[in-house]
Amino acid sequence: MATQSELLNRITFEPGKCGGRPCIRGIRMRVVDILELLGAGADFDEILTDCPFLERDDIDASLVYAARLTDHEVLQSA
């Protein structure tokens, strides 16, 4: 299994692709597309069957990326 750092290297940003949004390995598959498929109930095998250009690590990378984005410090007022 790949490390989180190796997985995050699969996430690419290119101004000319998908409006610069995070994609998988430079192809026109956005991280959000994978997350929405998972959120709609698709399992890994279903996604990989429907999108044969993806690899299991691409799905894992999307989840690691999303987890990093949602981890933030909670600020409390005095």
N, C-alpha and C positions, 0 to 999 in steps of 0.2 A: 504494500500500500504506500502511496506517495505521502510525503510530508505536507503539512499545510503550506509551507513556502513553495514547494514544487507545484502544488495545486493552484496556488494563486498566480503562478507564472503562466498558467493557461488563460488567464483573464487578460484581454487586450483592449486597448482604447485607440481608435483611429478616427481622426476628424471626418474622413470621407465615408465612413461606414456607420450606418445606424445612428447618425447624428452624434458620433463620439461616445455613445453609450457603451458600457462594458459588454464585450462579446467574448465568445469562446474561440480561442486560437486563431483569431483574425477572420473567422468565417462569419457570415451574417446570421448568427444565432446569438441573440442577446441573453445575458444572464437572466433577465426578467422573464424571458420566454420559458426558460427551463423552470424557474420558480413558479410561474403561473401554471404550468403543466402539473407540477407536483401538488400545488395548492388545489387544483381541480380534481385530484385523486388519482392521477396517473402514477404508476409505479415505475421504478427504474427500468425494468425489462420492457415495459410498454413504450417508454420514451426512446430507448435504444433501438427498438424494432421500428418505430415510426420515423426515427431520425438516424439512419445507419451511419451517418458521417460523425455522430457523436460517440464518445467513449465514456465508460463508467466514471473515469476521473474527471470528465467535464462536468458531470452532474455534481460530483463531490466538490469540485472547485466552486461551482455556483453557490452551494450551501455554505462553504467556508467564507466566501466573499460576502454573502448576505449576513452571516453571523458577525463578521468584523464590522460591517456598516451599522448594525443595530446595537453594538456594544459601545455605550457612551457613558460618560460620567453623569450622574444625576445631581443636579444643582438644587440646593434647598435654600429658601429664603430665610432670613433671620426672624 
